[in-house]
Amino acid sequence: MSEWWRQAVVYQVYPRSFADANGDGVGDLRGIISHLDHLQSLSVDAVWMSPCFRSPQRDHGYDVSDYFDIDPMFGTLADLDELIVEARRRGIKIVLDIVPNHCSIDHAWFRSAVSAGRGSVERERFYFRDGSGPNGDEPPNNWLSLFGGPAWTRVTEPDGSDGQWYLHVFDAGQPDFNWEHPDVQQHFDDVLTFWLDRGVEGFRVDAVTVVGKTPGLPEGPTPPPGLPAAHASAMNKHFQRHDIARAYWARWRRTLDRYQAEHPGREPFTICEAYIPRKPQLILDYVAPDQFHQAFAFDLMLSPWVAASVKGFVDSYVNDVMNNGGALAWTLNNHDTHRSVTRYGRADAATAESWTGNNLVYTNTPVDVALGVRRSRAMAVFTAGLPGAFFLYQGEELGLPEVLDIPGDRRQDPIFHRTHGNEKGRDGCRVPLPWTQDRSGNHGFSAGNTEHISWLPQPKNWGEHSAESLDLDPDSITNMYRTLLKERRNVASAEAGEFSWLETEHADVLGYRRDRLAVFFNLSDEPRSLDMSGEVLVESESGACWDGDLAPNSAVWLRL
């Protein structure tokens, strides 16, 4: 058994924003096919795609109306089949994003539940409850949505009267499934098997921490006023019951293990999205032998630019999870978080630790994009050598910054609208990719001379970050990633063994060793003299390692 996913490099595609083949301003599957050579040049092992199932797109695909079909916005099942074949031909596996906590209000089950009325068996697949107060005009309890506002919405009954309320931990368009119901459990067995049969090799599992509710749905704590929505909601542990959800994930694991046994040569895996800040020992529960194969180590992504913090997070995950048999994936960016270029380029990068669930909260401090790119390169070199898988997010290899100035009338994230603009949401990291320097076709995002504008506006300077522009520069961040990931595949996976820290003379310089591979990381703004000897394999910047000095905000790989 290879367990390929343990050391894999996985590239996240956000389909709406990767590449648009039909010129309508929204990315699609054929757009992904057209740029598979770019992904192959990065030496990635797999591509994880955010949801491309049928959906009304209220939360851009995370509100699924049909788990067994592709949304026409992205293409067809035949397009996905072709993508799987073309990716496999390049040595790339396809991983899908599965949303188990909730579906869309357009899902056939939910529509039937609303039309069937109070007391119906159809409503038992969800959390329908009578309201509180004299006329049931208040929500059943005080639970808050992670996206802002109450976690309950009232329906109109078939006779036109004000009706029951349904639970949605996220947007009102995303009703929570009642996982105690056998139909829900069987449904997801069928979903996993359906996509495995089409050639999918794994699943990123969305928002696992909110699957499992305290029986009876009791009142939660009252958060203090002014707390950001996700942080206020996260105080309520009644919808974060992994002790209850364990049985559901064990069923998933049995489904995948059975499939693997029946299909020699296939090794499907699951990786869970479990945002549990600063508690890696809890992550270990999610990667127990009967649970998920792998989990994200998010704390490193959320770390300030401080050596002690970075070292502490790596230490805790290696000691508490990996050394106890758990498999981890490191990542520095995703579709829910400000891009690393902006995080590391902020004037308060060394202190900006506050966050709310999966969305970092920042002060309005200036951003030095050039510094952010330099630091992002260094952090990637440091992280890619760690034991475990490495996930990168589309555009990371282009050095894209967060787009902070999207006009309010162009923003689409439900977080922005549910908080009345008080929280900007996640649109800034989802702006369509620039492929060409020329602005025609939205910097090459849309095929042909399209008249359509992209679904989110691109900055005017997006061309300087384009793949076309960076391909031509041997010292660009794109070519650094190519060198880094090629060496990771050729050297780190073959020669790197157990992880151990190396002593350095400077508190702001980190070093670690894995057999013959040594990695040094300078988080200071000054060059640091180090006792470094060996063949230079990767530098975050050309000339970063010179005559025993490591340049400011840089990192290096050495073969000892």
C-alpha positions as CSV (number, residue, x, y, z in Angstrom):
1,M,0.0,0.0,0.0
2,S,1.6,3.3,-1.1
3,E,-0.6,5.7,0.9
4,W,0.3,8.3,-1.8
5,W,-1.7,11.0,-0.1
6,R,0.7,11.1,3.0
7,Q,3.4,13.0,1.1
8,A,1.4,14.4,-1.8
9,V,1.5,17.9,-3.3
10,V,-2.1,18.9,-4.0
11,Y,-3.2,22.0,-5.9
12,Q,-6.6,23.5,-5.0
13,V,-8.7,24.8,-7.9
14,Y,-11.5,27.1,-7.2
15,P,-13.4,26.4,-10.5
16,R,-15.2,29.7,-10.8
17,S,-11.9,31.5,-10.8
18,F,-9.4,29.2,-12.5
19,A,-10.0,29.5,-16.2
20,D,-13.1,30.2,-18.4
21,A,-13.2,28.2,-21.6
22,N,-16.6,29.3,-22.9
23,G,-16.1,33.0,-22.4
24,D,-19.0,33.7,-20.0
25,G,-16.8,35.2,-17.3
26,V,-17.0,32.2,-15.0
27,G,-14.5,29.4,-14.8
28,D,-15.4,25.9,-15.9
29,L,-14.1,22.3,-16.2
30,R,-12.8,22.8,-19.8
31,G,-10.9,25.8,-18.6
32,I,-9.1,23.5,-16.1
33,I,-8.4,21.0,-18.8
34,S,-6.8,23.7,-20.9
35,H,-4.3,24.5,-18.2
36,L,-3.4,21.0,-17.0
37,D,0.1,21.4,-18.5
38,H,0.7,24.4,-16.1
39,L,-0.2,22.1,-13.2
40,Q,1.9,19.3,-14.5
41,S,4.9,21.8,-14.6
42,L,4.4,22.3,-10.9
43,S,4.9,18.6,-10.2
44,V,1.6,18.3,-8.3
45,D,0.3,14.9,-7.5
46,A,-3.4,15.8,-7.3
47,V,-5.9,18.6,-7.9
48,W,-8.6,19.3,-5.4
49,M,-11.6,21.1,-6.9
50,S,-14.0,23.2,-4.8
51,P,-17.6,22.0,-5.4
52,C,-18.7,21.9,-9.0
53,F,-22.0,20.0,-8.3
54,R,-25.4,21.4,-9.3
55,S,-26.1,24.4,-7.1
56,P,-27.9,27.7,-7.1
57,Q,-24.5,29.2,-6.2
58,R,-25.8,31.2,-3.2
59,D,-22.5,30.2,-1.5
60,H,-20.7,29.5,-4.8
61,G,-21.2,25.7,-4.8
62,Y,-21.1,25.0,-1.1
63,D,-24.9,24.9,-1.3
64,V,-25.4,21.7,-3.3
65,S,-28.8,20.9,-4.9
66,D,-27.7,17.6,-6.6
67,Y,-24.7,15.7,-5.4
68,F,-24.7,13.4,-8.5
69,D,-24.4,15.9,-11.3
70,I,-22.1,18.8,-12.5
71,D,-23.6,22.3,-12.5
72,P,-24.1,23.5,-16.1
73,M,-22.1,26.6,-15.2
74,F,-19.0,24.4,-15.0
75,G,-19.9,21.8,-17.8
76,T,-21.1,18.3,-17.8
77,L,-20.3,14.9,-16.4
78,A,-18.6,14.1,-19.7
79,D,-16.4,17.1,-19.2
80,L,-15.4,15.8,-15.7
81,D,-14.7,12.4,-17.2
82,E,-12.4,14.0,-19.7
83,L,-10.7,16.0,-17.0
84,I,-10.0,12.9,-15.0
85,V,-8.6,11.1,-18.0
86,E,-6.4,14.1,-19.1
87,A,-5.2,14.7,-15.6
88,R,-4.4,11.0,-15.1
89,R,-2.4,11.1,-18.4
90,R,-0.2,13.7,-16.7
91,G,0.2,11.8,-13.5
92,I,-2.4,13.9,-11.6
93,K,-5.3,12.6,-9.5
94,I,-8.6,14.4,-9.1
95,V,-10.0,15.1,-5.6
96,L,-13.5,16.5,-5.1
97,D,-14.9,18.7,-2.3
98,I,-17.8,17.1,-0.5
99,V,-20.2,19.1,1.7
100,P,-21.8,16.8,4.3
101,N,-23.2,19.3,6.9
102,H,-25.8,20.9,4.6
103,C,-27.3,21.1,1.2
104,S,-29.2,23.8,-0.7
105,I,-32.8,24.9,-0.2
106,D,-33.2,23.8,-3.8
107,H,-32.3,20.2,-3.0
108,A,-35.2,17.9,-3.8
109,W,-35.3,16.6,-0.2
110,F,-35.6,20.1,1.3
111,R,-38.2,21.2,-1.2
112,S,-40.2,18.1,-0.3
113,A,-39.8,18.8,3.4
114,V,-41.2,22.3,3.0
115,S,-44.2,21.2,0.9
116,A,-45.0,18.2,3.1
117,G,-45.7,20.4,6.1
118,R,-45.4,20.0,9.9
119,G,-44.9,16.5,11.3
120,S,-43.9,15.0,8.0
121,V,-41.3,12.3,7.6
122,E,-39.6,14.5,4.9
123,R,-38.7,17.1,7.6
124,E,-36.9,14.5,9.7
125,R,-33.9,14.7,7.4
126,F,-33.3,18.2,8.5
127,Y,-33.8,20.2,11.8
128,F,-37.3,21.7,11.6
129,R,-38.6,23.1,14.9
130,D,-41.5,25.2,16.1
131,G,-40.5,28.7,17.0
132,S,-40.4,30.1,20.5
133,G,-42.5,33.0,21.9
134,P,-46.3,33.3,22.1
135,N,-46.9,32.8,18.4
136,G,-43.7,31.0,17.5
137,D,-42.3,34.2,16.0
138,E,-38.9,33.8,17.5
139,P,-36.2,31.2,16.5
140,P,-36.3,27.9,18.4
141,N,-33.0,28.7,20.2
142,N,-30.3,31.4,20.3
143,W,-27.9,29.7,17.9
144,L,-26.0,32.1,15.6
145,S,-24.9,31.5,12.1
146,L,-21.2,31.4,11.2
147,F,-22.0,33.7,8.4
148,G,-23.8,36.2,10.7
149,G,-27.3,36.6,12.1
150,P,-29.5,33.8,13.5
151,A,-28.9,30.2,12.6
152,W,-32.7,29.7,11.9
153,T,-35.0,30.7,9.1
154,R,-38.8,30.4,9.1
155,V,-40.7,28.7,6.3
156,T,-44.2,29.3,5.0
157,E,-46.4,26.3,5.4
158,P,-48.3,24.7,2.5
159,D,-51.5,26.5,3.6
160,G,-49.8,29.9,3.5
161,S,-49.4,30.3,7.3
162,D,-46.2,31.2,9.1
163,G,-44.5,27.9,9.8
164,Q,-41.7,26.1,11.4
165,W,-38.0,27.1,11.4
166,Y,-35.1,25.2,9.9
167,L,-31.5,25.2,11.2
168,H,-28.6,26.5,9.0
169,V,-25.2,26.9,10.7
170,F,-24.1,28.8,7.6
171,D,-26.3,30.7,5.1
172,A,-30.1,30.5,5.0
173,G,-29.8,28.8,1.7
174,Q,-27.9,25.9,3.3
175,P,-30.1,23.8,5.6
176,D,-28.3,21.5,7.9
177,F,-28.8,17.7,7.4
178,N,-29.9,15.7,10.4
179,W,-27.2,13.1,10.4
180,E,-29.1,10.8,12.8
181,H,-31.5,10.0,9.9
182,P,-30.5,6.8,8.1
183,D,-31.5,8.4,4.7
184,V,-28.7,11.0,5.2
185,Q,-26.1,8.4,6.0
186,Q,-27.0,6.2,3.1
187,H,-27.1,9.2,0.8
188,F,-23.5,10.0,1.4
189,D,-22.4,6.4,1.0
190,D,-24.0,6.6,-2.5
191,V,-22.4,9.9,-3.2
192,L,-18.9,8.7,-2.4
193,T,-19.3,5.5,-4.4
194,F,-20.8,7.4,-7.4
195,W,-17.7,9.6,-7.8
196,L,-15.2,6.9,-7.0
197,D,-16.7,4.9,-9.9
198,R,-16.1,7.8,-12.2
199,G,-12.4,7.8,-11.3
200,V,-12.2,10.4,-8.5
201,E,-9.3,9.5,-6.1
202,G,-10.3,11.3,-2.9
203,F,-12.4,13.8,-1.1
204,R,-11.8,17.0,0.8
205,V,-14.6,17.0,3.4
206,D,-16.0,20.4,4.2
207,A,-16.7,21.8,7.7
208,V,-16.6,18.6,9.6
209,T,-16.6,20.2,13.0
210,V,-20.2,21.3,12.7
211,V,-21.6,17.8,11.9
212,G,-23.1,16.5,15.0
213,K,-25.6,18.4,17.2
214,T,-26.4,18.1,20.9
215,P,-29.7,16.2,21.2
216,G,-32.5,18.6,22.0
217,L,-30.7,21.6,20.5
218,P,-30.3,23.4,23.9
219,E,-29.6,27.1,24.2
220,G,-26.0,28.2,23.6
221,P,-23.9,30.8,25.4
222,T,-24.6,34.5,24.7
223,P,-21.6,36.1,23.1
224,P,-20.5,39.6,24.0
225,P,-21.7,42.3,21.6
226,G,-19.4,43.3,18.7
227,L,-17.8,39.9,18.3
228,P,-17.3,39.0,14.6
229,A,-20.0,36.6,13.4
230,A,-17.9,33.4,13.0
231,H,-16.2,33.9,16.4
232,A,-19.5,34.5,18.2
233,S,-21.0,31.4,16.6
234,A,-17.9,29.3,17.4
235,M,-18.6,29.8,21.1
236,N,-21.5,27.5,20.8
237,K,-20.3,23.9,21.2
238,H,-23.7,22.4,20.7
239,F,-23.2,22.0,17.0
240,Q,-19.6,20.9,17.3
241,R,-20.0,17.4,18.7
242,H,-17.3,15.2,17.2
243,D,-18.2,12.6,19.9
244,I,-21.5,12.2,18.1
245,A,-20.2,12.6,14.6
246,R,-17.5,9.9,15.1
247,A,-20.0,7.2,14.1
248,Y,-20.8,9.0,10.8
249,W,-17.2,9.3,9.8
250,A,-16.5,5.7,10.8
251,R,-19.2,4.7,8.3
252,W,-17.5,6.8,5.6
253,R,-14.1,5.1,6.4
254,R,-15.7,1.7,6.1
255,T,-17.2,2.7,2.7
256,L,-13.8,3.8,1.4
257,D,-12.0,0.8,2.8
258,R,-14.5,-1.5,1.2
259,Y,-14.2,0.2,-2.1
260,Q,-10.4,0.0,-2.0
261,A,-10.6,-3.7,-1.2
262,E,-12.9,-4.3,-4.1
263,H,-10.8,-2.2,-6.5
264,P,-7.1,-3.2,-6.4
265,G,-4.8,-0.4,-7.3
266,R,-7.2,2.3,-6.0
267,E,-6.4,4.2,-2.8
268,P,-9.2,6.7,-2.2
269,F,-8.6,9.0,0.8
270,T,-10.4,11.7,2.7
271,I,-8.9,14.9,4.2
272,C,-11.0,16.9,6.6
273,E,-11.4,20.6,7.1
274,A,-11.4,20.9,10.9
275,Y,-10.6,24.4,12.1
276,I,-9.7,23.9,15.7
277,P,-7.2,26.6,16.6
278,R,-4.2,25.8,18.8
279,K,-5.5,22.3,19.7
280,P,-3.7,19.8,17.6
281,Q,-4.5,17.1,20.1
282,L,-8.2,17.4,19.0
283,I,-7.1,17.0,15.4
284,L,-5.7,13.6,16.3
285,D,-9.3,12.5,17.0
286,Y,-10.3,13.3,13.4
287,V,-7.4,11.2,11.9
288,A,-8.0,8.1,14.1
289,P,-7.8,4.8,12.2
290,D,-11.6,4.7,11.8
291,Q,-12.0,8.4,10.9
292,F,-10.5,10.5,8.1
293,H,-7.2,9.6,6.5
294,Q,-5.7,13.1,6.9
295,A,-6.4,16.6,8.3
296,F,-5.2,20.1,7.6
297,A,-2.7,21.6,10.0
298,F,-4.2,25.1,9.8
299,D,-2.4,26.8,12.7
300,L,0.7,27.3,10.6
301,M,-1.3,29.2,8.0
302,L,-2.8,31.4,10.7
303,S,0.6,32.1,12.4
304,P,2.0,35.6,12.7
305,W,5.4,36.3,11.2
306,V,7.2,35.3,14.3
307,A,9.8,32.5,14.5
308,A,8.7,31.2,17.9
309,S,5.1,31.0,16.8
310,V,5.9,29.2,13.6
311,K,8.2,26.7,15.5
312,G,5.6,26.2,18.2
313,F,2.9,25.3,15.7
314,V,5.1,22.9,13.8
315,D,6.3,21.3,17.0
316,S,2.8,20.8,18.4
317,Y,1.5,19.2,15.2
318,V,4.5,16.9,14.8
319,N,4.5,15.9,18.4
320,D,0.7,15.6,19.1
321,V,-0.5,14.3,15.7
322,M,2.3,12.9,13.5
323,N,4.2,11.1,16.3
324,N,0.9,9.5,17.3
325,G,0.3,8.1,13.8
326,G,-1.9,10.9,12.4
327,A,-1.4,12.1,8.8
328,L,-1.3,15.9,8.2
329,A,-1.4,18.3,5.3
330,W,0.3,21.7,5.6
331,T,-1.1,24.7,3.7
332,L,-0.5,28.4,3.6
333,N,-3.6,29.6,1.5
334,N,-7.1,28.5,0.6
335,H,-10.4,29.9,-0.7
336,D,-11.5,31.1,2.8
337,T,-8.5,33.1,4.0
338,H,-6.6,36.2,3.0
339,R,-3.7,35.4,0.7
340,S,-0.3,34.9,2.3
341,V,1.2,37.7,0.2
342,T,-1.1,40.2,2.0
343,R,-0.9,38.5,5.4
344,Y,2.9,38.6,5.5
345,G,3.2,42.0,3.8
346,R,1.1,43.8,6.4
347,A,2.7,46.2,8.8
348,D,1.2,44.2,11.7
349,A,2.2,40.8,10.3
350,A,4.1,39.9,13.5
351,T,1.1,40.6,15.7
352,A,-2.0,39.9,13.5
353,E,-3.2,36.7,15.3
354,S,-6.9,37.4,15.7
355,W,-9.2,35.2,13.6
356,T,-12.8,34.1,13.4
357,G,-13.2,30.4,12.5
358,N,-11.8,30.3,8.9
359,N,-11.6,34.0,8.2
360,L,-8.7,36.1,9.5
361,V,-9.6,39.5,10.8
362,Y,-7.1,42.3,10.1
363,T,-6.6,45.9,11.0
364,N,-6.4,48.5,8.2
365,T,-2.7,48.6,8.1
366,P,-0.6,49.2,5.0
367,V,0.5,46.2,2.9
368,D,3.9,46.0,1.3
369,V,3.2,43.5,-1.6
370,A,6.9,43.1,-2.5
371,L,7.7,42.1,1.1
372,G,4.7,39.9,1.2
373,V,5.8,38.0,-1.9
374,R,9.4,37.6,-0.5
375,R,8.1,36.2,2.7
376,S,5.5,34.0,1.0
377,R,8.3,32.4,-1.0
378,A,10.3,31.8,2.1
379,M,7.4,30.3,4.0
380,A,6.6,28.0,1.1
381,V,10.2,26.7,1.0
382,F,10.2,26.2,4.8
383,T,6.8,24.4,4.7
384,A,7.3,22.2,1.7
385,G,10.1,20.3,3.4
386,L,8.0,19.4,6.5
387,P,6.8,15.8,6.8
388,G,3.3,15.3,5.5
389,A,1.3,16.5,2.5
390,F,1.6,20.0,1.1
391,F,-1.5,21.8,-0.3
392,L,-1.3,25.0,-2.3
393,Y,-4.1,27.3,-3.5
394,Q,-4.5,28.5,-7.1
395,G,-2.6,31.7,-7.7
396,E,-0.2,31.1,-4.8
397,E,2.4,30.2,-7.4
398,L,1.7,33.6,-9.1
399,G,2.3,35.6,-5.9
400,L,-1.2,37.0,-6.0
401,P,-2.1,39.4,-3.2
402,E,-5.5,39.7,-1.6
403,V,-7.8,42.1,-3.6
404,L,-9.0,44.4,-0.8
405,D,-10.8,47.1,-2.7
406,I,-13.6,45.1,-4.4
407,P,-16.6,47.5,-4.6
408,G,-19.5,46.6,-2.4
409,D,-21.9,46.2,-5.4
410,R,-19.6,43.6,-6.9
411,R,-19.1,41.5,-3.8
412,Q,-20.8,38.2,-3.7
413,D,-19.8,36.4,-0.5
414,P,-22.9,35.8,1.7
415,I,-20.8,36.8,4.7
416,F,-20.6,40.3,3.3
417,H,-24.4,40.5,2.8
418,R,-25.4,38.7,6.0
419,T,-23.3,41.1,8.1
420,H,-24.5,44.2,6.1
421,G,-21.0,44.8,4.9
422,N,-19.4,44.9,8.3
423,E,-17.3,41.8,7.3
424,K,-15.9,41.8,3.8
425,G,-15.9,38.1,3.4
426,R,-13.8,35.9,1.2
427,D,-14.1,37.4,-2.3
428,G,-10.7,39.0,-2.2
429,C,-8.9,35.6,-2.5
430,R,-11.3,34.3,-5.1
431,V,-10.6,36.9,-7.9
432,P,-10.1,35.1,-11.3
433,L,-6.6,34.2,-12.2
434,P,-4.5,36.2,-14.7
435,W,-3.0,34.0,-17.4
436,T,-1.7,36.6,-19.8
437,Q,-0.3,40.1,-19.6
438,D,-2.8,41.4,-22.1
439,R,-6.1,42.6,-20.5
440,S,-8.2,41.2,-23.3
441,G,-10.2,38.2,-22.2
442,N,-9.8,39.2,-18.6
443,H,-6.0,38.7,-18.7
444,G,-6.5,35.4,-20.4
445,F,-9.0,34.1,-17.8
446,S,-11.7,34.0,-20.4
447,A,-11.1,32.4,-23.8
448,G,-11.3,34.6,-26.9
449,N,-12.2,38.3,-27.1
450,T,-15.1,38.0,-24.7
451,E,-17.4,40.9,-24.0
452,H,-18.2,39.4,-20.6
453,I,-16.5,40.8,-17.5
454,S,-15.3,38.2,-15.0
455,W,-17.6,37.3,-12.1
456,L,-15.3,39.2,-9.7
457,P,-13.3,42.2,-11.0
458,Q,-9.6,41.8,-11.6
459,P,-7.2,44.6,-10.6
460,K,-5.7,46.6,-13.5
461,N,-2.2,45.4,-12.7
462,W,-3.2,41.8,-12.7
463,G,-1.1,41.2,-15.8
464,E,2.2,41.6,-13.9
465,H,1.1,38.6,-11.8
466,S,0.1,36.6,-14.9
467,A,1.5,33.1,-15.6
468,E,2.6,34.4,-19.0
469,S,4.7,37.1,-17.4
470,L,6.2,35.0,-14.7
471,D,7.0,32.1,-17.0
472,L,9.6,34.3,-18.7
473,D,11.4,35.2,-15.5
474,P,13.7,32.5,-14.3
475,D,13.7,34.0,-10.8
476,S,9.9,34.4,-10.6
477,I,7.9,32.9,-7.8
478,T,6.3,30.5,-10.3
479,N,9.7,29.1,-11.3
480,M,10.7,29.0,-7.7
481,Y,7.6,26.8,-7.0
482,R,8.6,24.6,-9.9
483,T,12.1,24.0,-8.6
484,L,10.8,23.6,-5.0
485,L,8.2,21.0,-5.8
486,K,10.4,19.1,-8.2
487,E,13.1,18.8,-5.5
488,R,10.5,17.8,-3.0
489,R,9.5,15.0,-5.3
490,N,13.0,14.0,-6.3
491,V,14.8,14.5,-3.0
492,A,12.6,15.1,0.0
493,S,10.3,12.2,-0.5
494,A,13.2,9.8,-1.3
495,E,15.8,10.9,1.2
496,A,14.1,12.9,3.9
497,G,13.3,10.9,7.0
498,E,12.5,11.8,10.6
499,F,12.1,15.4,11.5
500,S,14.4,17.1,14.0
501,W,15.1,20.8,14.8
502,L,18.6,22.2,14.2
503,E,20.2,24.6,16.6
504,T,20.8,28.1,15.3
505,E,22.5,31.1,16.9
506,H,19.6,33.4,16.2
507,A,16.1,33.3,17.7
508,D,14.6,34.5,14.5
509,V,16.1,31.8,12.3
510,L,14.7,28.3,12.2
511,G,16.4,25.2,11.0
512,Y,15.4,21.5,10.7
513,R,16.8,18.3,9.3
514,R,15.3,15.2,7.7
515,D,18.3,12.9,7.1
516,R,20.4,14.6,4.4
517,L,17.9,17.4,3.8
518,A,18.5,20.6,5.9
519,V,16.1,23.6,5.8
520,F,17.0,27.1,7.1
521,F,14.5,29.9,7.4
522,N,15.3,33.5,8.3
523,L,12.3,35.4,9.5
524,S,14.3,38.6,10.4
525,D,14.8,41.7,8.3
526,E,18.6,41.3,8.5
527,P,21.0,38.8,6.9
528,R,22.0,36.1,9.4
529,S,25.3,34.2,9.4
530,L,24.8,30.5,9.8
531,D,26.9,27.4,9.9
532,M,25.5,26.0,6.6
533,S,27.4,23.6,4.5
534,G,26.1,21.4,1.7
535,E,24.7,21.5,-1.8
536,V,22.1,24.2,-2.3
537,L,18.9,22.6,-3.7
538,V,16.3,25.4,-3.4
539,E,16.5,29.1,-2.5
540,S,13.4,31.2,-1.9
541,E,15.3,34.1,-3.7
542,S,18.2,33.9,-6.1
543,G,21.3,34.3,-4.0
544,A,19.5,34.0,-0.7
545,C,22.2,31.6,0.6
546,W,25.6,33.2,0.0
547,D,29.0,32.6,1.7
548,G,27.4,31.4,5.0
549,D,24.8,34.2,5.1
550,L,21.1,33.7,4.7
551,A,19.3,36.8,3.3
552,P,16.5,38.5,5.2
553,N,13.0,36.9,5.0
554,S,14.3,33.9,3.0
555,A,14.8,30.2,3.2
556,V,17.0,27.5,1.7
557,W,17.2,23.8,1.2
558,L,20.6,22.1,1.5
559,R,21.6,18.5,0.8
560,L,24.1,17.7,3.6
